[in-house]
Amino acid sequence: MKFFKNLISFFIFQLIFQLGIAQVDNNREFRGVWVATVNNIDWPSSKNLSSEEQKSEIVALLNVFKNLNFNAIIFQIRPSADAFYNSKFEPWSLYLTGESNKSPIPYYDPLAFIISETHKRGMEFHAWLNPYRAIVNYEKNTSKLSSLIDKKPEWFINYGKNKYFNPGIPNVRKYTNKIVADIVQNYDVDAIHFDDYFYPYKIEGVAFPDDNSYKKYGGGFYPNNLDDWRRNNVNLIIEELHNTIKTIKPWVQFGISPFGIWRNKSVDPIGSDTNAGQTNYDDLYADVLLWLKNGWLDYILPQVYWHNGHDAADYETLVKWWANNNYNINLYIGHGLYRLGDEKQNAAWKQQYPTEIEKQLDLNKSIPQIKGSAYFSAKYIVKNPLDIKGALKKGFYKNPILPPTTSQKLYIPEPVFNLQIKRLKRRTYRLSWESIQENTEKEAVKFIVYQFNKGEKISIKNNSNIIAITGEKHIDFHKKLIKETKIFIVQAVSRNNNISNPVRILR
């Protein structure tokens, strides 16, 4: 009790002080992970789990990444034309319950639950969708999408084992925009995220059967510019989705994780010095550089899943190429963590001390344009090949950190107030605060907490003094921290990761 009374007398006032609103680059880094639901890759672990088991698994997964100081979850909510949420337009995913269009029992909305749990931990939620894939392995899949297929058979194309929406049909674009608008309007997502699947990867000797739609909708591209028409179809949906998202909630990001190679230098002088068999521009009809140049994206996250020294696609060559061609859009790098420690992979992926991933992260740090990383996929980090969790936590991700800012508009939240410390138990204390929720743009959605010891210089120009980033309005800690601490500082963080003026409690 004596210690607690002394504590109150020490923390006798709060102070708002000016350190400037400008964001500091070395205080920002995107640290993301893909959580794949197609074929139950990462979650849920099987199709026959109860609702409580599903919740328990996702909470455990989020705790792993929070403990490793990640700050973003890229979660697959629409692996094909299905939903891991209560959709007005598409059936519940069979990967959730084992049966298409069957809701969880007892009922809950997985997307709402996972967003809430992610935000509680001060992390971003990126809703990962596939725009064109309709049914995976359509001959064996019993999806209830058949009603839409029966009504709109011209919307769909079978290619290989999968069924796809036809990108060349204008009403398909309208439908996809409707799906995205529904998600952005009704769920508190931080981003809409697409991966590398636009037009499907080519199957040797098999043409993509879109001749009829090309004749009908090709316009000036018909009959001699099929490739340009396909690229234009993808360009149109990217521009339209950007406008849809920003009209509803301007702070929601739109990010894309394309295949790691735009074009080979052998066919285009501005392409990368690589020798890929397929590329974004020529085979997936994804003109990523145009999207960046036109400002349709908030971030680009190329999947550079090869190792340093790869003959056809060298990691260093590719990340430097993307750094020189990002058009000042936030650039993050996608890492092929699934290769690490795999005996079937190149020797580079089996080396320890340092691992290939560590080499890649060291290289990234030397390139200013690279603002962070994401890893495919969650289960491989959980498996911890070559102790990658230890390498991340002890070396690269020692402290929590905010992601980069992501909007040209500066939504600056109001500072927190009523900062105070109370004892919860004999050895546990709580630092708490309040915040003004003025409007949706400036609303504080998470908080960053710094701690400084006696005699330490007070500076928030790097993340070494961050002890927490949280979506809750308090943190709990052991009383030992009180004895060591001179100052706690709290800043509110807006939806686009801008920060308020700092508020501190002095001892």
Helices and strands as residue ranges (DSSP letters): H 2-10, E 14-16, G 25-27, E 30-35, G 38-40, H 51-67, E 72-78, H 94-97, H 110-120, E 124-129, E 133-135, H 146-151, G 153-155, E 156-159, E 162-165, H 170-186, E 191-194, H 211-217, G 219-221, H 226-248, E 253-256, I 280-284, H 288-293, E 299-300, H 315-324, E 330-335, G 337-339, G 347-350, H 356-365, E 370-375, H 378-383, G 385-387, H 388-391, I 392-396, E 417-423, E 428-434, E 446-453, E 466-470, E 474-478, H 479-484, E 485-493, E 503-506
